[in-house]
Amino acid sequence: YLIAIMFIVFDLEIAFVFPWAVVFRDLGFLGLVEMGIFLGLLLLGFIYAWKKGALEWE
């Protein structure tokens, strides 16, 4: 289940990042800041799961 959950999380991340990259020039600096916040929150969630031991194989 762990591999499936990780695939879904990173697959959804790409689903949000790819359209953003296509229109990046039109969004300007605000678009960069918003994507930075999104990726930062995703990274915080990943670190939290890692510290809780949710990514450990048993």
Secondary structure, 3 states (H helix, E strand, C coil): CHHHHHHHHHHHHHHHHHHHHHCHHHHHHHHHHHHHHHHHHHHHHHHHHHHCCCCCCC
